[in-house]
Amino acid sequence: MIHPGKLFQLEPGQKRRKLALTFGELERDIAGIAEKGTEYAFSGMTRQDYTKAVARIVLEDPKLPPESARELKSLIESEPFDERRVCNFARNSLLAAIGTFPAEWDLVIAPHAKERQSVEKRSFFKGVSVYAEDIRSPFNVGSIFRTAEAMGCESVFISPNCTDPSQPKAVRSAMGCIETLGFTRCALDELPSDKPVFVLETGGTPLQEFEFPEEGIVIVGSEELGASPEALRRASYGRVTITMTGLKASLNVGVAFGILMQAWTESIRQHSAQLPCNCKLSCNQVE
């Protein structure tokens, strides 16, 4: 972090970039997940006073829209002072002025590092799993893990050609769920043979008519090609399709998986006695 007095000496473009980075570092420090060497360390002023000082510098930026300036000024003067909201609003206002907008994996959302150390159990629906086949975007990989954990999948399988979940952008977009869930990398013919397998793909039974199994594995195909012919053959339980009415009739793979999981878990709740069970995280082995 840089002292507020030195920021005035920078050129406007450099100043905006440096301020945006500074607010990101402050957000992580506030959340308790500061990277080594970026912790707040100015002894001459409190972190709150520092945040107010650098936020007031943003107010002087001629590229800051009037409505954004009014909102930021209100946040600076509010009591109680919300450090993190001020940092977040100022940083995103600066990124808009620069012409750069963050992807979700760039956002500072929650202190996952501490959460991972304290979480020991999670709830899930027994036997409910997803197989991610050749998902290329690390954002989509992370999104699938995040949805799988939130909606109660017991396990995640990924294909040999699926993007590595340890890729930094996947880790960021998964919000800690890769570590929580774990995964098994395997070929289609290595999936458990005792579970029904179905596929999320166009040309199948409409979602609202599909008879979901109480336990099973859903295959989610690649962003570009969809499920492979081998996956369609492996999905002996059937093919389910999300009915769409728009001109493009297209959904992001992570969004489509979320829609499917909502329908599947609702079906389990309505048609069986199964409730989410609790299990120690150690039962999910990363391979």
N, C-alpha and C positions, 0 to 999 in steps of 0.2 A: 504494500500500500504506500501511497505517496502523500506527503504532507500537503494539506489544502493550499498553503501559501505557494508551493511550487507549481501547482496546477495552472495558476494564472499565467505562467511563463510559457506554456505550451501553445502551439498553433491550434486553431479550432478543431481541425480534423483529428489531430493527435490527442487533443484534450478529451474529445468525445470518446474515443476508443479507450483511453486510459481510465476515464470515469466509469465506463461500462464494465471494464474488467474489475475495477475497484468495488463497484456495487455487487458484482458476482461473488467476490471474495468475502465481502461483508455478510452477504446472505448465508454463505456456507459457515462463516464463523458464528453467526447468530443461531444457526441450526445445529451447531456442534459437530460439523463435519468438515471443518477447514482442512485443506491440504497442508502438509508440512511446509513451513516457511511462509504461509500466507495468513497465519493467525493475527488477530488484532494485537498490536504491540506498542502503540503510542502511549507513553506514560504521562504525557502532559495534559491529556484530555480523555474523558470517558468515550467509550465507543458510540454512545448515543450522541454526544456533542460532535464527534467526528462525522457521524452520519448526517447530522443536520448541516454541518459546514459544507460538506461536499455536495449535498442536495441543493443548497442555496447557489452553488456554482452552476448547477444545471439550469436553475431558474434564469440565469443571465444569458443562456444560449439563444441567439436570434432565430435558430431553426426550430425551437421548441414551440409547438402550436399554442395559442392563447388558452385553449380549454385544458391542455395538458399542464400548462404553467399554473393555472388556477387550482387544479386538482392537487398538484405536487405541493403548492404553497399551503393548501388546506391540510394536507397530510403532515407537513413539517410542523405546523402550529397546533395540531390536535393534541389533546390530553385525554387519556394517556397516549404517549408517543409510541406508535407502532413501527419499530425499527425496520422490521423485515418488509412490511408493506411499502414503506418509503423507498427502500433499496430496490424492491422489485419494480415498482412503478417508474422510478428514475431510470433504472437500467433498460427497461423495455422502451421507454420514451427515447432514450439515447440511440438504441438500436434502430428504432424507426427513423430517426433523423439521419443516421448513417446509411440507412437503406438495407440493413441486414436484420433478418428476423430469425429467431431461434427455432430449431427443431425441438421436439419434445425432450430428446435426450440431453439437450443443453440446459433445460430448466432446472432450477433448484427447488425441489418440491418437498422432500422429507428427509430426515436424518436416518437413512437406511442402515448405515454402518452400525449404529447403536442398536437399532431394532433387531438386526440379525443376531446380535450377541444375546439378546434377551428372550427371543421367541424360541420356545421349545416344542410346542405342539401346534397343530393346525387341524381344522375341520375339512372333511372332503366326503364325497360320495364314493363308497367302495366300488371299485371296478370301473370307474368312469375315467377314460383316458383319451388323449389326442395324439395323433401321429402327424407331425409336420413334415411334409414331403418336399424337399428341394426349395424351401423358402430362402430367397436370396437376400432380401433386405434385412439388415440387422435390426432396424426399427420394427419390422413385422415379426421377427423372431421374438424380440423382447415383448412385444404387444401380446403375442400368443401366450407366452409364459404368464404375463400379468393377468390376462383374462382367465387362463386355466386355474391359477391360484385363487382368484377372486370368486369364481363360480363353482369351485369345489372339485376339480379334477384330482384324482388320486395320483396320476403319473403322467409324464410327458415322454413321448418317443420322438426322435428326430431321425431323418434319413441320412445316409452317408454323405450326401451332397448338400445337406442343409447348412446354411451359414453357422459358424461356430457361435454358440450362445455366450462364450467368453469375450467376444468382440466388444470393445468398449461401448459402442452405440447400442448394442443389444442389452448390455448390462444396465445402462442408464435408463433405457425405455422400459425394461422389465421391473424397475423399481424394487429390486431386491428379491423378486420372486424366483429367479433362476436358482439362487442359493437355497431358497426355502423349499422349492419343489424337487430340484435335481432333475436329471434326465437320463435316458438311455438311447444311445445312438445305435441304430440297427437297420437292417434291410427289411423290406416288406415281408419276406418269407420267414423272418426271425421274430415277428410279432407273436404274442401269446396265442396259441391255437385254441384255447378254451374260452375265448371271448368273441362275441359277435363283432364284426367289423363292417362299418358303413362309411360312405364318403359324402362329403359336402361338395356338390358339383351341379352344374346346370343340366337340365334334361331329366331330372328325377322327380320323385314324389314331392309335391308342395309341402313346405315345412309344417303347415297347419294340419296336414293330413297324415304325416309320417308317424308310424308307430315306433317310438323310440324304445330301445331295449333298456332294461333296468341297469345292466352293466354292458360295457362295450368300449370299442375304440373307434373314434371318428378320424378319418383321414382328411387332412386339409392340404390341397395341392398348391403348386407354385403360383406366384403372382402372374407370370407371363403365360404359362401353358396349362394351368389347372392341374388336375389329377392325371397322372400318367396312365396309359393303358393297363400297365401291370397293377396299379392301385385300383382301377375300376374292376379288374378281375378279382383282386383280393377282397374287395368289399362285397362279400357274398350276402350280407344282411340287407344291402340295398343302397340306393342313392337318394339323398335328400337335397331339395332345392329351395332357396329363398325366393319367394315370389316378389317381383319388382315391377313397378309401373312407369318409371322414368324413361326418358329417351335413351340414355346411355345404358340403363339396366346393368350397372356395374358397381361393385362394392370392393373396398379395400379388404384384403384377406383377413386382417385382424378384426375389422368391424364385422365381417360375415361370421367369423368364428364366435364372436361375442353374441350375435343374434342367435346362432345355433345353440350355444351353451345355455342361454336363458330359456329357450324352448325345451331343451333336453332335461334340465334340472327341474323345471316346472312340471314336466310330464312324470318324472320320478316321484315328485312330491304328491302328485294327484293320484297316481295309479299303483303305488307300492307303499309298503310300510317303512321303506328305508329312509332314515334321517342321516344327515351328515355325521360321520364318526370322527373321533379325535385320535390322532396318532403322533408319536414322537417323530421329529424330523429325521432321525437317524434311519427310519425305514425307507427313505428315498435315497437310493444310491446313485451318485453321478458316475456315469461311465463314458 
